[in-house]
Amino acid sequence: MTQAVANINEIQSALGKEWTDLRSYIREILDSEIGLLNRINEHLFLSSGKMLRPMLSLLVSRACGANNPSVSLVCAAASEMIHTATLLHDDVVDESMYRRGKITVNALFSPGASLLMGDFWLARAIKLIVSHKCDYRIISLFSQTIEDLSEGEMLQMQRADDCTTTFDDYTAIIYRKTASLFISSMCTVAVAEGASKEVEEGIRKFAHCLGISFQMRDDILDYSATIQDGKDVGSDLAERKITLPLLCAFENCPEKEGYIRSLMRDIDVTKGADQTRNTEIIKEVRQYVLDNNGVQSAKLRLNDYISTSVDSLSVLPDTPYRGYIASIAQILSM
């Protein structure tokens, strides 16, 4: 593939009117007679992120020939709506006050409003898919993702409670919580476009590896973030989440694993807890990870997943759109 790595702005420009119309399309789908719903929606539209999942949906449509763009647009919109619904629910679970530097619905309105808005976005996504009489495989892919998202969150909560997370647990959690939605965002479009089984499998493998990479990168930043990254160092540790860098440190220095896990269990996650001891524990665990090359080892695993994801795109025709899809993975490398 000779295409240079493109940035997000270049990719958006390449998608042209189809991309600029997507936000308007989602706004139209979510319009309600209830004033409060529309007010909260406006807040969500103003604080939305890069919309990578629908971007990938539209790129897959182009890469597969754009034979059925109307259904591909439905899949793109549904993927963003499901993603936003999960964030609204996550903000309540995590008691989050800010997301992407913007105040959350949970904080600005109420936890109840955030939960109900999540339900509303999810319901409208399902209604959108059903109203367009999408192929049963598209419905099945999105249904599986909604199930995966719930199971992933519950497994993560269970492991944060007992601090017994293994590599297998970690992979299962991030597959369900992150990779599954990337898979449905891209594979539903492959189905809509009538892609061959070989192309569909290549896209699935790319989406799987991309989703894993996406979450691995975020978890690495919990130990090594800068101000520019927009993530507070130690936020995962404060929630007793054992993620990739710490698992890699356990692998590199197993003799202290039991001690570090016991320290993690001592973190008090109750609201209003005295943070003095928590801060000491987080500092010690983070230093253990840094001293035992946990971050470096995690970056190697991340980059392996990125390479695998890009290689899997060889089933697609060599077009600029294949290059743009690869670029989204390559941007994640560290």
SULFEN-V546086 format. One line per field, one symbol per residue. psi: psi as a letter, one per 20 degrees, with the letter a starting at -180 (. if undefined). A space follows every 10 residues. Layout:
psi=???
This chain:
psi=oipqpqrhhg gghhichhgh igghgggghj qqioggghgh ggghhhjqbi lhghghghhg gghjilhmhg hhhgggghgh ggghghgggh hggilphqpk jqqrhghhfq hghgghhggg ggghgggggg hjlqqhhggg ghghgggggg hgghhggghh gikjprgggg hgghgghghg hhghhghhhg ghikqrhggg hggggghghg gggghgghhh hiijqrhhik pppjhghhjk poaghhhhhg hhmhhjgggg hhghhipojq pjqpighggg gggggghggg hkkhgghhhg gghggggggg hiiiiqqnrh hghhghhhgh hiq.
